[in-house]
Amino acid sequence: MKTRVKVTIAALSSVLLLGSMNFAAEAAPSKSVKTVAAKPQAVNKAEQLEKEEIARINKLLEENPDDSYMVYVSNELTKGKGLETFAMGNISPEYTTYEDYWIKASTLKEPIPKQPDGLPEGYSFAEGKIIGPNSGNYQKEMKAEAKKLGKQIYSKKINWTTTNLITLKYKNGDNYIQLQSTRLDAKDNKQKGYTYLTAEEMKKKNPKISAEFISTTLSWIENDKAFAITTNPGNPSTKDDLIKLAKTAVKK
């Protein structure tokens, strides 16, 4: 991936915000002109330095597109108040084969979805996605390292081994079976056993939900991560079928 990727926990993207400049209205005219001229120059310099760093990393990514980087840009430099760290590179890869998915998945240091035993006949791998760590997870680390090195712009290659979301989808005609894992907050780690919700029950509980989001879901918690298997409305797979799949759907 050659473009800058900005990641947050909720939208999986973060925005580097530049703060607006405030000038003293009561200052003398000559001083005001000097201040107004100086601050845009400082901002332009910050933007130029950031662009140069992004261009440098993009060049590295052209040679190794599967690499990932975290970039720190100090608010002190940009005169901003927003997020100081963002991600670049392959932080949320997508896959069209299970073999390619497994190359990355097997390096992760957490429980992850895997192809379960006993998939119903006719199902084949359709797509997979891994959404890596949030740039905010690296904020303190990047800021501390930049400060130690005396840098206002600092970047480094990362080999991430944790995720925010993983999905694996298998299809058989119009029917699908999807496996999913998500990061779990400690306060949410209360579910015991399997929870099963049919598409009809979901629609009844959420009458305004869009049809594309309606599914039958089997969910559970394993090794402090939330897992789920979802199927489309009308899928012939039963609750017992999904539980059987769940028993072999996680690599610990």
C-alpha positions as CSV (number, residue, x, y, z in Angstrom):
1,M,0.0,0.0,0.0
2,K,1.5,3.3,-1.1
3,T,-0.8,5.7,0.6
4,R,-0.8,7.0,4.1
5,V,-3.1,5.0,6.3
6,K,-4.6,6.7,9.4
7,V,-6.0,4.4,12.0
8,T,-8.3,4.7,15.0
9,I,-10.1,2.2,17.1
10,A,-13.6,3.0,15.9
11,A,-13.2,4.0,12.3
12,L,-9.7,2.5,11.9
13,S,-8.4,5.7,10.7
14,S,-6.9,8.7,12.5
15,V,-6.6,12.3,11.4
16,L,-3.6,14.5,12.1
17,L,-5.1,17.8,13.1
18,L,-3.4,21.1,12.7
19,G,-4.7,23.7,15.2
20,S,-5.8,27.1,14.1
21,M,-3.6,30.1,14.8
22,N,-4.7,32.8,17.2
23,F,-3.2,36.3,17.0
24,A,-3.3,39.1,19.5
25,A,-5.6,41.7,18.2
26,E,-4.2,44.4,20.5
27,A,-0.6,44.0,19.3
28,A,1.1,46.9,17.5
29,P,0.6,46.8,13.7
30,S,4.2,46.1,12.9
31,K,4.3,43.2,15.4
32,S,1.0,41.8,14.1
33,V,2.3,41.7,10.5
34,K,5.5,40.0,11.7
35,T,3.5,37.4,13.7
36,V,1.1,36.7,10.9
37,A,3.9,36.3,8.5
38,A,6.0,34.1,10.8
39,K,3.3,31.6,11.9
40,P,2.2,30.5,8.4
41,Q,5.9,30.1,7.6
42,A,6.3,27.8,10.6
43,V,3.2,25.8,9.6
44,N,4.4,25.6,6.1
45,K,7.8,24.3,7.3
46,A,6.0,21.7,9.4
47,E,3.9,20.6,6.5
48,Q,7.0,20.4,4.3
49,L,8.9,18.2,6.8
50,E,5.9,15.9,7.2
51,K,5.5,15.6,3.4
52,E,9.2,14.8,3.0
53,E,8.9,12.0,5.7
54,I,5.7,10.6,4.1
55,A,7.5,10.6,0.7
56,R,10.5,8.8,2.2
57,I,8.3,6.1,3.7
58,N,6.2,5.8,0.5
59,K,9.4,5.1,-1.4
60,L,10.3,2.3,1.1
61,L,6.8,0.9,0.7
62,E,7.2,0.8,-3.1
63,E,10.0,-1.7,-2.5
64,N,8.3,-3.6,0.3
65,P,4.5,-3.0,0.1
66,D,3.7,-5.4,2.9
67,D,5.7,-3.4,5.5
68,S,4.0,-1.2,8.1
69,Y,5.2,2.1,9.7
70,M,4.2,4.3,12.5
71,V,4.9,8.0,12.1
72,Y,5.0,10.6,14.9
73,V,4.6,14.3,14.2
74,S,4.9,16.5,17.2
75,N,2.1,19.0,17.9
76,E,4.8,21.3,19.0
77,L,6.0,21.4,15.4
78,T,2.6,21.7,13.8
79,K,1.1,24.0,16.4
80,G,-1.8,21.7,16.5
81,K,-3.7,19.8,19.3
82,G,-4.7,16.6,17.5
83,L,-3.3,13.1,17.2
84,E,0.4,13.0,16.8
85,T,0.8,9.4,15.5
86,F,-0.5,7.7,12.4
87,A,0.2,4.5,10.4
88,M,1.4,3.9,6.9
89,G,1.7,0.8,4.9
90,N,-0.1,-2.5,5.1
91,I,-1.9,-2.1,8.4
92,S,-5.2,-3.6,7.3
93,P,-4.5,-6.3,4.6
94,E,-7.1,-8.1,2.6
95,Y,-6.9,-11.6,1.2
96,T,-8.5,-13.6,-1.6
97,T,-6.9,-16.9,-0.6
98,Y,-6.8,-18.6,2.8
99,E,-3.1,-19.5,2.3
100,D,-2.2,-15.8,1.9
101,Y,-4.2,-15.0,5.0
102,W,-2.5,-17.6,7.0
103,I,1.0,-16.3,6.2
104,K,0.2,-13.2,8.2
105,A,-2.2,-14.8,10.7
106,S,0.4,-17.3,11.8
107,T,2.7,-14.5,13.0
108,L,0.1,-13.0,15.3
109,K,0.5,-13.5,19.0
110,E,-3.1,-13.8,20.0
111,P,-6.0,-16.3,19.4
112,I,-7.2,-15.9,15.8
113,P,-9.8,-17.4,13.5
114,K,-8.8,-20.3,11.4
115,Q,-10.6,-22.5,8.9
116,P,-12.8,-24.8,11.0
117,D,-13.1,-28.5,10.4
118,G,-16.3,-29.8,8.9
119,L,-17.3,-26.8,6.8
120,P,-20.6,-27.8,5.0
121,E,-20.1,-29.2,1.5
122,G,-19.8,-26.6,-1.2
123,Y,-18.3,-23.8,0.8
124,S,-15.0,-22.2,-0.3
125,F,-12.9,-19.3,0.9
126,A,-14.2,-16.0,-0.4
127,E,-12.3,-13.2,1.4
128,G,-10.4,-12.4,4.5
129,K,-9.4,-9.2,6.3
130,I,-7.1,-8.3,9.2
131,I,-7.2,-4.9,10.8
132,G,-4.1,-4.3,12.7
133,P,-3.3,-2.2,15.8
134,N,-4.6,1.3,16.4
135,S,-2.1,4.1,15.9
136,G,-3.1,5.3,19.4
137,N,-1.6,2.2,20.8
138,Y,1.8,3.5,19.7
139,Q,1.3,7.1,20.8
140,K,3.2,7.0,24.1
141,E,5.9,4.8,22.7
142,M,6.5,6.9,19.6
143,K,6.5,10.2,21.6
144,A,8.9,8.9,24.2
145,E,11.3,7.6,21.5
146,A,11.1,10.8,19.5
147,K,11.8,12.9,22.7
148,K,14.8,10.7,23.5
149,L,16.2,11.2,20.1
150,G,15.4,14.9,20.1
151,K,13.1,14.6,17.0
152,Q,9.8,16.3,16.2
153,I,9.2,14.0,13.3
154,Y,10.0,10.4,13.9
155,S,9.0,7.1,12.2
156,K,9.8,3.4,12.5
157,K,8.9,0.1,10.9
158,I,6.7,-2.0,13.0
159,N,6.0,-5.8,12.9
160,W,2.6,-5.8,14.5
161,T,1.4,-9.0,16.1
162,T,-2.0,-7.9,17.6
163,T,-5.3,-7.0,15.8
164,N,-8.5,-5.1,16.3
165,L,-10.5,-7.2,13.9
166,I,-10.3,-10.3,11.7
167,T,-12.9,-11.7,9.3
168,L,-12.9,-14.8,7.2
169,K,-15.8,-15.4,4.8
170,Y,-16.8,-18.6,3.1
171,K,-19.5,-18.8,0.5
172,N,-21.7,-21.3,-1.3
173,G,-23.8,-19.5,-3.8
174,D,-25.8,-16.9,-1.9
175,N,-25.1,-18.5,1.4
176,Y,-22.2,-17.5,3.6
177,I,-20.5,-18.4,6.8
178,Q,-18.3,-15.7,8.3
179,L,-15.8,-16.1,11.2
180,Q,-14.8,-13.0,13.1
181,S,-12.6,-12.0,16.1
182,T,-12.5,-8.6,17.8
183,R,-10.4,-7.1,20.5
184,L,-12.3,-7.2,23.8
185,D,-12.3,-4.6,26.6
186,A,-11.9,-6.1,30.0
187,K,-15.2,-4.7,31.1
188,D,-16.9,-6.6,28.3
189,N,-15.3,-10.0,29.3
190,K,-18.4,-11.3,31.0
191,Q,-20.1,-13.6,28.6
192,K,-20.1,-17.3,29.5
193,G,-20.6,-20.0,26.9
194,Y,-22.2,-19.5,23.5
195,T,-24.8,-16.9,22.7
196,Y,-27.1,-17.6,19.8
197,L,-29.2,-15.0,18.0
198,T,-31.2,-15.8,14.9
199,A,-31.7,-13.3,12.1
200,E,-35.4,-13.1,13.0
201,E,-34.6,-12.3,16.6
202,M,-32.0,-9.7,15.5
203,K,-34.5,-8.0,13.3
204,K,-37.1,-8.0,16.1
205,K,-34.7,-6.5,18.6
206,N,-33.5,-3.9,16.0
207,P,-36.4,-3.1,13.7
208,K,-34.6,-0.2,12.1
209,I,-31.4,-2.1,11.2
210,S,-30.5,-2.3,7.5
211,A,-31.1,-5.7,5.8
212,E,-27.4,-6.0,4.9
213,F,-26.6,-6.2,8.7
214,I,-29.1,-8.8,9.6
215,S,-27.6,-12.2,10.3
216,T,-27.8,-15.3,12.5
217,T,-24.9,-15.1,15.0
218,L,-23.2,-17.5,17.4
219,S,-20.8,-15.6,19.7
220,W,-18.5,-16.5,22.5
221,I,-15.4,-15.3,24.4
222,E,-12.2,-17.3,24.3
223,N,-8.8,-16.3,25.7
224,D,-10.0,-12.8,26.3
225,K,-11.1,-12.2,22.7
226,A,-14.6,-12.0,21.3
227,F,-15.4,-14.5,18.5
228,A,-18.5,-14.9,16.3
229,I,-19.8,-17.0,13.5
230,T,-22.5,-15.4,11.4
231,T,-24.6,-16.7,8.6
232,N,-27.1,-15.1,6.2
233,P,-30.9,-15.2,6.9
234,G,-32.2,-18.4,5.5
235,N,-28.9,-20.3,5.8
236,P,-29.7,-24.0,6.6
237,S,-26.9,-24.2,9.2
238,T,-28.3,-24.8,12.6
239,K,-27.2,-23.7,16.1
240,D,-25.6,-27.1,16.6
241,D,-23.8,-26.8,13.2
242,L,-22.3,-23.5,14.2
243,I,-21.2,-24.8,17.6
244,K,-19.4,-27.7,16.0
245,L,-17.6,-25.2,13.7
246,A,-16.8,-22.9,16.7
247,K,-15.0,-25.8,18.5
248,T,-12.2,-25.8,15.8
249,A,-12.4,-22.2,14.5
250,V,-9.8,-20.7,16.8
251,K,-6.0,-21.1,16.8
252,K,-5.0,-20.4,20.3
